[in-house]
Amino acid sequence: DSGVTQTPKHLITATGQRVTLRCSPRSGDLSVYWYQQSLDQGLQFLIQYYNGEERAKGNILERFSAQQFPDLHSELNLSSLELGDSALYFCASSVVGRASGNTIYFGEGSWLTVV
Amino acid sequence: AQSVAQPEDQVNVAEGNPLTVKCTYSVSGNPYLFWYVQYPNRGLQFLLKYITGDNLVKGSYGFEAEFNKSQTSFHLKKPSALVSDSALYFCAVRDGGSSNTGKLIFGQGTTLQVKP
């Protein structure tokens, strides 16, 4: 158990709908990262938050947004869903939000299927 | 720009034989290098990391990795493979470039298949 908790584990939704993925970081971790894993794209970095502030943005679509709350949990909102958004979405956390030897731990992921 | 390459999509090895999964990197500044493993339908599990010091790093499940600065490589190794080692392995580097976000930059992954 990495200590990073993601919900839901699985969800199936229709095209055009909106879903919210939730992540609770490890205790004491201030930085949260979101990644998308699909068969054809590998592991793609989406967005990073550090202590409530956006720290870095990657290949995140405009239809997607995220935030980190004062209690440090984070949510990834995916809207106007398309079939191509079907993927495994990972949340990860670490103590610091800069390059260091500090380990980044991952949750089990949320499997999203868009039908 | 920071980057990581895993030149092999798949590595096949017989159980009991040594295994190597290759990784090369390109970074500016200190390389903080990591290996993660993903078992089928599971999340990413941390295996080991290189920060500084000894070039041979030992990690979980009997895995180790050798850091080679001159060859900019960080190959994952295990002396004797198990069928249960069959999984998808990712090499990664922390982003320490101009933005210094610390996010992980991953290689494309290598599928390890260990046959009985």
Contacts between the chains, C-beta under 8 A, distances in Angstrom:
chain1	res1	chain2	res2	distance
A	2	B	43	7.1
A	2	B	45	7.4
A	2	B	46	7.5
A	31	B	102	6.9
A	33	B	103	5.7
A	33	B	104	7.3
A	42	B	106	6.9
A	42	B	108	5.0
A	42	B	109	6.2
A	43	B	90	6.7
A	43	B	106	4.4
A	43	B	109	7.4
A	45	B	103	5.5
A	45	B	104	7.5
A	45	B	105	7.4
A	48	B	101	5.8
A	48	B	102	7.9
A	48	B	103	5.3
A	55	B	101	5.5
A	56	B	95	7.7
A	56	B	99	6.3
A	56	B	101	3.9
A	56	B	103	5.7
A	58	B	103	7.5
A	90	B	43	6.7
A	90	B	44	6.6
A	92	B	44	7.7
A	92	B	104	7.5
A	94	B	102	6.8
A	96	B	102	6.3
A	97	B	101	6.6
A	97	B	102	5.3
A	98	B	96	7.4
A	98	B	100	4.9
A	98	B	101	6.8
A	98	B	102	4.3
A	99	B	29	7.1
A	99	B	30	7.4
A	99	B	32	5.8
A	99	B	94	4.3
A	99	B	95	6.1
A	99	B	96	3.0
A	99	B	100	5.5
A	99	B	101	7.8
A	99	B	102	4.8
A	100	B	32	6.5
A	100	B	94	6.8
A	100	B	102	6.4
A	101	B	32	5.3
A	101	B	49	6.5
A	101	B	51	3.3
A	101	B	52	7.4
A	102	B	102	7.8
A	103	B	34	7.4
A	103	B	46	5.6
A	103	B	49	6.2
A	104	B	34	7.5
A	104	B	46	7.8
A	104	B	94	7.9
A	104	B	102	8.0
A	104	B	104	5.6
A	105	B	46	6.3
A	106	B	36	7.3
A	106	B	43	5.1
A	106	B	44	4.0
A	106	B	45	7.6
A	106	B	46	7.7
A	107	B	43	5.8
A	108	B	42	6.6
A	108	B	43	4.0
A	109	B	43	5.1
